[in-house]
């Protein structure tokens, strides 16, 4: 493609600025940082056991997303993927069967990672909200625990997202407006085609406007306290009583982190009047989400966005809301 899909002008970003984007991890939990080369050269590729067909490897998914992103944002700097993995699956080569673990040599060990997440920054596509600079990101998640590897090869599952990263804290802001999708593909070409569809369907300006509107609405101290309390109750509500209530996917521990952040977060704590803007509240939610496992991270990030929107609509229109009244 000769032109980028969002009609945004080419911007030159210094190399040192591009590299700085990957200093802080976007997810913590039990993950570790790896390179694309490590996934490609040091990891085995799982197969579907009944027909021995290969899965699409983690590095193939990442490379496909990276190439499509560079194509669609031609003329803009695109960073190398930042990759986090978890849940290592260990093995050994056949000649090492029966060897004590302490005697295994490095070439006799095999590994692959059950869960992988990556993000790619487009540093020149930016916006600013409440003095926080944000830049556009594309990312994805692959979790082999979501596949039935004991069966024959079927369409494989991937999650792709496009949204913004808050440079202040590296929180990821993804929305439900076409920017998160579960992709099913049986091969690389089909995967690339669907990645292109997801990125092409992203309504960037709409998400920016929605996030900016969060700065105009506030929770009082009482409303915030009610949210924290009701969040605990939500986990134990009977299924029938949950109907009509906005879903909450953060864990109790993450809600604790939100409560702590209300007082102590250096960037998003309450104001002097004890009120907190929905933008700051939203960033407390996305910050707490960093402790999620890879396979739940994107769903919880999306839930934080939708929940904040629901609270905002209730405040704006004076409607009763389970979490605030």
VEXGU-7133 format. One line per field, with one value per residue (C-alpha): x, y, z. Coordinates in steps of 0.25 Angstrom, whole numbers. Example, Ala and Ser with C-alpha at 12.3 -4.5 7.8 and 13.67 -1.06 7.14 Angstrom:
xx 49 | 55
yy -18 | -4
zz 31 | 29
***
This chain:
xx 0 | 5 | -2 | -5 | -19 | -22 | -17 | -7 | 5 | 19 | 27 | 42 | 44 | 59 | 65 | 67 | 53 | 48 | 57 | 52 | 38 | 42 | 48 | 36 | 28 | 14 | 10 | 16 | 10 | 19 | 24 | 38 | 44 | 49 | 54 | 48 | 61 | 59 | 45 | 50 | 63 | 62 | 47 | 40 | 27 | 15 | 7 | -7 | -5 | -15 | -9 | 4 | 1 | 9 | 3 | 5 | 17 | 18 | 29 | 21 | 9 | 18 | 25 | 12 | 7 | 20 | 20 | 5 | 7 | 19 | 11 | -1 | 7 | 17 | 25 | 24 | 35 | 30 | 38 | 42 | 32 | 33 | 30 | 26 | 24 | 20 | 17 | 29 | 27 | 40 | 44 | 57 | 62 | 61 | 75 | 74 | 62 | 65 | 76 | 76 | 72 | 85 | 93 | 85 | 93 | 87 | 86 | 78 | 67 | 55 | 45 | 33 | 24 | 9 | 6 | 12 | 8 | 14 | 13 | 18 | 19 | 16 | 23 | 19 | 4 | 1 | -9 | -10 | -20 | -19 | -4 | -2 | 5 | -1 | 4 | -2 | 1 | -2 | -1 | -6 | -7 | -5 | -9 | -7 | -16 | -28 | -25 | -28 | -14 | -19 | -28 | -26 | -22 | -33 | -34 | -25 | -28 | -21 | -24 | -20 | -22 | -19 | -20 | -12 | -1 | 0 | 15 | 14 | 12 | 12 | -3 | -10 | -23 | -31 | -46 | -58 | -59 | -53 | -39 | -39 | -42 | -41 | -35 | -37 | -27 | -21 | -9 | 0 | -6 | -20 | -15 | -8 | -21 | -29 | -19 | -20 | -36 | -35 | -25 | -33 | -46 | -40 | -47 | -36 | -42 | -54 | -46 | -38 | -50 | -56 | -44 | -43 | -57 | -53 | -46 | -59 | -66 | -62 | -65 | -67 | -60 | -73 | -75 | -61 | -63 | -76 | -69 | -59 | -69 | -79 | -67 | -65 | -80 | -81 | -72 | -82 | -95 | -105 | -105 | -119 | -115 | -103 | -113 | -113 | -100 | -87 | -78 | -65 | -53 | -43 | -39 | -40 | -25 | -26 | -37 | -28 | -18 | -28 | -32 | -17 | -15 | -26 | -18 | -3 | -2 | 8 | 1 | -14 | -18 | -29 | -30 | -29 | -44 | -44 | -50 | -44 | -46 | -51 | -38 | -30 | -39 | -38 | -23 | -24 | -31 | -22 | -10 | -16 | -18 | -3 | -3 | -12 | -7 | -5 | -17 | -27 | -19 | -27 | -40 | -38 | -33 | -45 | -54 | -47 | -50 | -65 | -67 | -62 | -71 | -83 | -80 | -78 | -91 | -98 | -92 | -95 | -109 | -112 | -115 | -115 | -103 | -100 | -86 | -89 | -102
yy 0 | 14 | 22 | 19 | 15 | 27 | 38 | 43 | 51 | 45 | 49 | 47 | 42 | 41 | 27 | 29 | 33 | 21 | 12 | 19 | 13 | -1 | 3 | -1 | -14 | -13 | -25 | -31 | -43 | -55 | -51 | -50 | -42 | -50 | -47 | -51 | -58 | -66 | -71 | -74 | -81 | -87 | -91 | -104 | -102 | -110 | -119 | -124 | -138 | -146 | -142 | -136 | -123 | -111 | -99 | -85 | -82 | -70 | -63 | -65 | -58 | -46 | -45 | -45 | -34 | -26 | -27 | -23 | -11 | -6 | -7 | 0 | 11 | 14 | 26 | 25 | 19 | 5 | -1 | -15 | -24 | -24 | -38 | -44 | -59 | -68 | -83 | -89 | -104 | -112 | -124 | -132 | -138 | -153 | -157 | -150 | -159 | -164 | -154 | -148 | -133 | -128 | -135 | -129 | -121 | -109 | -115 | -126 | -117 | -112 | -102 | -94 | -84 | -87 | -72 | -60 | -45 | -34 | -20 | -11 | 4 | 14 | 26 | 37 | 35 | 42 | 49 | 56 | 55 | 62 | 65 | 50 | 47 | 34 | 27 | 17 | 2 | -11 | -24 | -38 | -50 | -65 | -75 | -90 | -93 | -88 | -99 | -113 | -119 | -133 | -133 | -131 | -117 | -107 | -92 | -86 | -75 | -61 | -48 | -35 | -21 | -7 | 5 | 15 | 14 | 24 | 28 | 32 | 18 | 9 | 5 | 0 | 7 | -2 | 0 | -9 | 0 | -10 | -10 | -24 | -36 | -51 | -56 | -70 | -75 | -87 | -82 | -70 | -63 | -64 | -58 | -46 | -43 | -43 | -35 | -25 | -25 | -22 | -11 | -5 | -5 | 3 | 16 | 24 | 37 | 31 | 25 | 38 | 46 | 36 | 36 | 51 | 52 | 44 | 56 | 64 | 54 | 52 | 42 | 47 | 41 | 34 | 29 | 23 | 16 | 11 | 5 | -2 | -8 | -12 | -18 | -28 | -31 | -33 | -45 | -52 | -48 | -59 | -60 | -55 | -42 | -40 | -38 | -23 | -20 | -16 | -27 | -26 | -35 | -30 | -39 | -35 | -32 | -23 | -15 | -14 | -8 | 2 | 6 | 8 | 16 | 26 | 31 | 27 | 27 | 38 | 40 | 37 | 39 | 47 | 62 | 72 | 71 | 56 | 55 | 47 | 48 | 36 | 38 | 35 | 25 | 17 | 18 | 12 | 0 | -2 | 0 | -11 | -20 | -21 | -32 | -41 | -53 | -52 | -60 | -51 | -37 | -32 | -36 | -29 | -17 | -16 | -18 | -6 | 3 | -2 | -1 | 13 | 17 | 11 | 19 | 32 | 30 | 28 | 41 | 49 | 45 | 44 | 29 | 19 | 10 | -3 | 2 | 16 | 17
zz 0 | -4 | 7 | 21 | 25 | 35 | 26 | 36 | 32 | 32 | 45 | 47 | 62 | 66 | 68 | 83 | 85 | 78 | 87 | 99 | 97 | 102 | 115 | 124 | 122 | 118 | 126 | 139 | 146 | 144 | 130 | 125 | 113 | 101 | 87 | 74 | 71 | 83 | 80 | 66 | 68 | 83 | 84 | 79 | 72 | 77 | 68 | 68 | 73 | 64 | 51 | 55 | 48 | 53 | 60 | 55 | 64 | 73 | 64 | 52 | 58 | 63 | 50 | 42 | 51 | 50 | 35 | 33 | 43 | 35 | 22 | 27 | 34 | 23 | 25 | 40 | 50 | 55 | 67 | 68 | 75 | 91 | 95 | 108 | 111 | 122 | 126 | 120 | 115 | 117 | 110 | 105 | 92 | 91 | 94 | 108 | 112 | 126 | 129 | 143 | 141 | 147 | 136 | 125 | 115 | 109 | 95 | 101 | 107 | 99 | 103 | 97 | 104 | 106 | 106 | 99 | 97 | 89 | 85 | 74 | 76 | 65 | 73 | 63 | 64 | 77 | 85 | 99 | 110 | 123 | 121 | 118 | 104 | 98 | 85 | 76 | 78 | 71 | 79 | 81 | 90 | 87 | 97 | 94 | 106 | 98 | 87 | 87 | 83 | 86 | 74 | 59 | 53 | 53 | 52 | 62 | 71 | 73 | 79 | 73 | 78 | 74 | 83 | 91 | 101 | 112 | 112 | 127 | 132 | 119 | 122 | 110 | 106 | 97 | 93 | 89 | 76 | 66 | 72 | 79 | 71 | 73 | 60 | 55 | 44 | 38 | 31 | 31 | 19 | 25 | 38 | 31 | 24 | 36 | 44 | 33 | 34 | 49 | 48 | 36 | 44 | 56 | 59 | 65 | 66 | 73 | 83 | 85 | 87 | 97 | 105 | 105 | 110 | 123 | 128 | 129 | 138 | 153 | 164 | 178 | 189 | 193 | 179 | 178 | 192 | 187 | 175 | 183 | 192 | 181 | 173 | 184 | 185 | 170 | 171 | 180 | 174 | 169 | 154 | 153 | 160 | 151 | 139 | 135 | 143 | 136 | 136 | 145 | 142 | 151 | 163 | 178 | 178 | 166 | 173 | 185 | 176 | 170 | 185 | 188 | 175 | 179 | 190 | 186 | 171 | 167 | 154 | 156 | 170 | 175 | 175 | 187 | 187 | 188 | 175 | 163 | 149 | 141 | 133 | 145 | 150 | 137 | 138 | 152 | 146 | 134 | 144 | 153 | 140 | 138 | 149 | 140 | 133 | 118 | 114 | 122 | 120 | 107 | 112 | 125 | 118 | 109 | 122 | 129 | 117 | 116 | 131 | 131 | 120 | 127 | 140 | 131 | 124 | 138 | 144 | 131 | 131 | 146 | 144 | 156 | 155 | 163 | 166 | 170 | 176
***
